[in-house]
Amino acid sequence: MADPYYQRSLQDYWRRAARQFPVLLLTGPRQVGKTTFLQHVRERRRAYVTLDDPTVRALAVRDPALFLERFRPPILIDEIQYAPQLLPHIKMISDARRKPGMFWLTGSQQFQVMRGVSETLAGRVGILHMLGFSGRERRQRELRLPPFMPTTRLLQARFGSLEPSTLQQVYREIWTGGFPALVSGIVSDRDLFYSSYMQTYLQRDVKDLAQVGDELSFVRFVRACAARTAQLLNLTDLARDADVSVNTAKHWLSILQGSFQVLLVQPFHQNVTKRLVKTPKLYFLDTGLCAYLTEWSSPKTLEAGAMAGPVFETHVVSEILKSWWHRGRTPSLYFYRDKDGREIDLLIVHNGTLYPIEIKRTASPRPDAVASFSALSRFPLRRGGGALICLVQSPLPLTRSTQAVPVSAI
């Protein structure tokens, strides 16, 4: 019996992009289904080759011209970061033939892949991102919706396919995470999966991105990051807990970013340069891996524990990011915090408009939960609709411009 295939929200956008660019690159963490997705949508005549195969990789590195003579377009090349020597030759072929969709590439290491692609294939490549399953992909419901925005029109489209989730269902999704092997049930032992994932991650991505001499220290650092999800980043505290220098912590954090394990959300300021010097918030991109690293043994203990609020916020931010990335778009995400103590968990800045989002683990939201939204009046940008994403079962108006939105509507 064949393994079940889950449709991805990116499918129709990918096919449109393939008719426009000679090269398409799909990036994202390992084991989130990039290859499975592309195998599913590729044409029958498109060849497939993976650079995970050491023999194939050796040919690509040693003689990229011969490699592309042997494996001719249209072709899908998996894990392109192992052979950046191919990129100049892909450029030459793309320029000579000028046909869309010749090369489909995947990569699991953002910094290495993006550096080579931006230098070599500028103007020739469309770059898309994929994470683990979103809630909608998990449930296979309305995958062609636009990215999440708290406007009345776009929220109504989401409410039309709403499937209310109980507190227990939400935390089971959070605890399990979005990796396809776990969601589909192909792998039933969640702890074994994450243990194996971390081992693969250490042996491949970490070794390729940096020479980490002490793997135990690096794992300790990753656990310390997981324990700080949805919190302001304090590199000094992080370095102290991992027993490494601040410079090492900064370098290792870049590894986590480059391999799509964490997201840093910058604070919003009117002055663009100030955004770059203030403290960002740290989010783990897969809540299941985050819960595993922080040793929560079940959804029930996670829901009742000290991390219940931060991991719920992490889940919501990750779902919003997926709603954009999996539709071929990149959001401008920030958070707001001022000296008066007013905070807004997330701001989406789109077309010169600020859309505030608050995230609360509550089923009984109150209007005062979004009182901080008024702080945005000091900015010249237009203020759009807002949302309080929480555990309500159905939409609920809180103010004239803000609604309480069920988490399952994202």
C-alpha positions in Angstrom: 0.0 0.0 0.0 1.4 3.4 -1.0 2.1 6.0 1.6 -0.6 8.7 1.7 0.2 11.9 -0.1 -1.0 15.2 1.4 -1.6 18.1 -1.1 0.5 21.2 -0.4 -0.8 24.8 -0.6 2.2 25.7 -2.8 1.2 23.4 -5.6 -0.6 25.7 -8.0 1.8 28.6 -7.3 4.8 26.4 -8.1 3.3 25.4 -11.4 2.7 29.0 -12.3 6.2 30.0 -11.4 7.6 27.0 -13.4 6.1 28.7 -16.5 8.0 31.9 -15.8 11.5 31.1 -14.6 14.2 28.8 -16.1 15.3 27.8 -12.6 13.1 27.2 -9.5 14.6 26.7 -6.0 12.6 25.2 -3.1 14.3 25.7 0.3 13.3 24.5 3.7 14.4 22.2 6.6 15.1 18.5 6.0 12.2 16.1 6.0 9.4 18.6 5.5 8.4 17.0 2.1 10.2 19.1 -0.5 11.3 16.2 -2.6 8.0 14.3 -2.2 6.1 17.4 -3.2 8.2 18.0 -6.3 8.1 14.3 -7.3 4.4 14.6 -7.1 4.0 17.7 -9.3 6.8 17.0 -11.8 6.1 16.0 -15.4 6.9 12.4 -16.4 9.7 13.5 -18.7 11.5 15.5 -15.9 14.5 13.5 -14.6 15.3 13.3 -10.9 18.7 13.1 -9.3 19.8 13.5 -5.7 23.1 14.9 -4.5 22.6 12.9 -1.3 24.1 10.0 -3.3 27.9 10.3 -2.8 28.7 8.9 -6.2 26.5 11.4 -8.0 27.7 14.2 -5.8 31.3 13.4 -6.6 30.6 13.7 -10.3 28.8 17.0 -9.8 31.6 18.5 -7.8 34.5 17.1 -9.9 33.0 17.7 -13.4 29.8 19.8 -13.4 29.7 20.1 -17.1 29.8 16.3 -17.6 27.1 15.9 -14.8 24.8 18.2 -16.8 25.6 16.4 -20.0 24.5 13.2 -18.4 21.5 14.6 -16.5 19.9 17.0 -19.0 17.0 19.4 -18.4 14.2 19.3 -17.6 15.6 18.0 -14.3 15.0 18.0 -10.6 18.2 18.2 -8.6 17.8 17.5 -4.9 20.1 19.1 -2.2 21.9 21.5 -4.5 24.0 22.9 -1.6 26.2 19.8 -1.9 27.5 20.9 -5.4 27.5 24.7 -5.8 29.9 24.1 -8.7 26.8 23.3 -10.8 25.3 26.8 -10.5 27.5 28.6 -13.1 26.8 25.8 -15.6 23.1 26.0 -14.9 23.3 29.7 -15.6 25.0 29.1 -18.9 22.4 26.5 -20.0 19.6 28.8 -18.9 21.0 31.8 -20.8 21.6 29.7 -23.9 18.2 28.0 -24.1 15.9 30.6 -22.4 13.2 28.1 -21.6 11.1 28.2 -18.4 11.1 25.3 -16.0 14.4 23.7 -17.1 15.9 23.2 -13.6 14.0 22.5 -10.3 16.4 22.6 -7.3 15.9 21.9 -3.6 18.2 22.9 -0.7 18.1 22.5 3.1 20.7 25.1 4.0 19.5 28.7 3.4 22.7 30.6 3.8 24.9 28.3 1.6 22.3 27.9 -1.1 21.1 31.5 -1.2 24.6 32.9 -1.3 25.4 30.8 -4.4 22.1 31.4 -6.1 22.0 35.1 -5.5 25.5 35.5 -6.9 25.1 33.2 -9.9 21.4 33.0 -10.9 20.2 36.5 -10.2 17.2 37.2 -12.4 16.9 33.6 -13.6 15.6 31.9 -10.5 12.4 31.9 -8.5 12.9 31.1 -4.9 10.2 29.5 -2.7 10.1 28.2 0.8 8.5 25.2 2.5 8.1 24.2 6.1 6.3 21.2 7.7 2.5 20.8 7.2 0.3 23.7 8.1 -2.9 23.0 9.9 -4.9 23.3 6.7 -2.5 20.9 4.9 -2.8 18.5 7.8 -6.6 18.6 7.5 -6.6 19.0 3.6 -9.0 22.0 3.8 -9.1 25.0 1.5 -5.4 25.0 0.5 -5.8 27.8 -2.1 -6.7 30.6 0.3 -4.5 33.8 0.2 -2.0 34.3 3.0 -3.3 35.1 6.4 -4.3 38.8 6.9 -6.7 40.1 9.5 -9.0 41.9 7.1 -12.7 41.3 7.1 -12.8 39.9 3.5 -9.9 37.5 3.9 -11.0 36.4 7.4 -14.5 35.6 6.0 -12.9 33.3 3.4 -11.1 31.4 6.2 -14.2 31.2 8.4 -16.1 29.5 5.5 -13.9 26.4 5.9 -13.5 26.6 9.7 -13.2 23.3 11.6 -13.2 24.2 15.4 -10.4 22.6 17.4 -10.6 21.6 21.1 -7.8 22.6 23.5 -6.6 19.0 23.4 -6.5 18.8 19.6 -4.5 22.1 19.4 -1.9 20.9 21.8 -1.7 17.5 20.2 -0.9 19.3 16.9 1.7 21.5 18.7 3.3 18.5 20.5 3.4 16.4 17.3 4.7 19.1 15.0 4.4 19.5 11.3 6.8 16.9 9.9 4.9 14.8 7.3 6.2 11.4 8.5 4.6 12.1 11.9 1.4 13.8 10.7 0.7 11.0 8.2 1.4 8.3 10.7 4.2 6.7 8.6 6.3 7.0 11.7 4.4 6.4 15.0 7.3 6.8 17.5 7.5 10.6 17.8 10.5 10.6 20.2 12.5 8.2 18.0 11.7 10.4 15.0 13.0 13.6 16.6 16.0 11.8 18.1 16.9 10.5 14.6 16.2 14.0 13.1 18.6 15.7 15.5 21.3 13.1 14.7 20.9 13.6 11.0 20.8 17.4 11.5 24.1 17.3 13.5 25.8 15.0 11.0 24.8 16.9 7.8 23.7 20.5 8.2 25.8 21.4 11.2 28.9 19.9 9.9 28.4 21.6 6.5 27.6 25.0 7.9 30.3 25.1 10.6 32.9 23.0 12.2 31.2 22.4 15.6 33.8 20.5 17.7 31.6 19.8 20.6 28.3 18.3 19.5 27.0 18.0 23.1 27.5 21.8 23.6 25.7 22.5 20.4 22.8 20.3 21.4 22.7 22.1 24.8 22.6 25.4 22.9 19.7 24.2 20.7 17.8 23.1 23.8 18.4 26.5 25.4 17.0 28.2 22.3 13.9 25.9 22.4 13.3 26.8 26.0 13.3 30.5 25.0 10.8 30.3 22.1 8.5 33.3 21.9 10.9 35.3 24.1 13.2 38.3 23.5 16.6 37.1 22.4 19.3 37.6 25.1 22.5 36.2 23.7 24.4 36.6 26.9 22.0 34.5 28.9 21.8 32.0 26.0 25.6 31.7 25.9 25.8 31.3 29.7 23.2 28.5 29.7 25.0 26.6 26.9 28.4 27.3 28.5 29.8 28.9 25.4 31.1 32.4 24.5 28.7 35.1 23.2 30.5 35.0 19.8 30.0 31.2 19.6 26.3 31.6 20.5 25.9 34.2 17.8 27.5 31.9 15.2 25.5 28.9 16.3 22.3 30.9 16.2 23.1 31.8 12.5 23.4 28.0 11.9 19.9 27.5 13.3 18.6 30.3 11.1 20.4 29.0 8.1 19.0 25.5 8.4 15.4 26.8 9.0 15.2 25.7 12.7 14.4 29.2 14.1 12.9 32.5 13.1 14.0 35.9 14.5 11.2 38.5 14.4 12.5 42.1 14.6 10.8 44.9 16.6 8.9 47.5 14.7 10.2 51.1 14.6 9.4 54.0 12.4 13.0 54.4 11.6 14.2 51.5 9.5 17.7 51.5 10.8 16.5 51.1 14.4 14.8 47.8 13.5 18.3 46.3 13.0 19.7 47.2 16.4 16.9 46.3 18.8 16.4 42.9 20.4 14.5 40.4 18.2 12.1 37.7 19.4 13.1 34.1 18.9 10.7 31.4 17.6 11.3 27.7 16.9 9.8 26.9 13.5 8.5 23.4 14.4 6.7 23.2 17.7 7.0 19.4 17.8 10.8 19.6 17.8 10.6 22.4 20.3 8.5 20.4 22.7 10.8 17.3 22.2 13.9 19.4 23.0 12.3 20.8 26.1 11.3 17.3 27.2 7.5 17.5 27.4 6.4 13.9 27.4 2.8 14.3 26.2 0.4 16.9 24.8 -1.3 17.0 28.2 1.8 17.8 30.2 2.7 20.5 27.6 -0.7 22.1 27.8 -0.6 22.2 31.6 3.1 23.2 31.9 5.1 26.4 32.0 5.6 26.6 28.3 1.9 26.3 27.3 1.6 30.0 26.5 4.9 30.5 24.6 4.5 27.3 22.6 1.0 28.3 21.6 2.3 31.7 20.4 5.1 29.9 18.5 2.5 27.7 16.9 0.4 30.7 15.7 3.5 32.6 14.3 4.6 29.5 12.5 1.1 28.9 11.0 1.0 32.5 9.8 4.4 32.2 8.2 3.4 29.0 6.5 0.2 30.6 5.1 2.5 33.1 3.3 5.5 30.9 2.3 3.3 28.1 1.1 1.5 30.5 -1.2 4.8 31.8 -2.7 4.9 35.0 -0.7 7.2 36.4 2.0 5.6 38.4 4.8 7.0 41.5 6.6 6.6 40.4 10.2 7.5 42.4 13.3 6.4 42.8 16.9 5.9 45.9 18.9 7.1 46.8 22.4 7.5 50.3 23.8 9.0 51.9 27.0 5.5 52.1 28.5 5.2 48.4 28.5 2.7 48.2 25.6 3.2 45.1 23.5 1.7 43.6 20.3 2.7 40.0 19.6 2.9 40.3 15.8 2.6 43.0 13.2 2.1 42.3 9.5 3.2 45.3 7.4 1.7 45.1 4.0 1.2 47.8 1.3 1.9 50.6 3.8 -0.6 49.3 6.3 -0.1 47.9 9.8 -2.1 44.8 10.8 -1.8 44.0 14.5 -2.2 40.5 15.9 -2.4 39.5 19.5 -2.0 35.8 20.5 -3.6 34.5 23.7 -4.2 31.0 25.1 -7.8 31.8 26.1 -11.3 30.8 25.1 -12.9 33.9 26.7 -11.2 36.9 25.1 -11.9 40.4 26.3 -11.6 43.7 24.4 -8.8 44.9 26.8 -6.6 42.2 25.4 -6.1 44.3 22.3 -5.8 47.7 24.1 -2.2 48.0 23.0 -3.3 48.2 19.4 -3.9 51.9 20.1 -0.2 52.5 20.3 0.1 52.2 16.5 -1.7 55.6 16.2 1.7 57.3 16.7 3.0 55.9 13.3 2.2 57.6 10.0 1.3 54.2 8.4 -2.3 53.4 8.0 -3.8 51.0 10.6 -5.6 48.0 9.2 -7.9 45.4 10.8 -6.6 43.5 13.8 -7.0 40.0 15.2 -6.8 38.3 18.6 -5.9 34.7 17.7 -7.1 32.4 20.5 -9.0 29.3 21.4 -12.5 30.5 20.7 -14.6 28.1 18.6 -16.1 30.7 16.3 -15.3 34.3 15.3 -16.2 37.0 17.8 -16.0 40.8 17.3 -14.0 42.5 20.0 -13.9 46.1 18.7 -15.0 47.9 15.5 -11.8 46.8 13.8 -10.7 43.7 15.7 -12.0 40.2 15.8 -11.2 37.2 18.0 -10.1 34.5 15.5 -10.1 30.7 16.2 -6.6 29.3 15.9 -7.8 26.7 13.4 -8.8 29.5 11.0 -5.2 30.4 10.2 
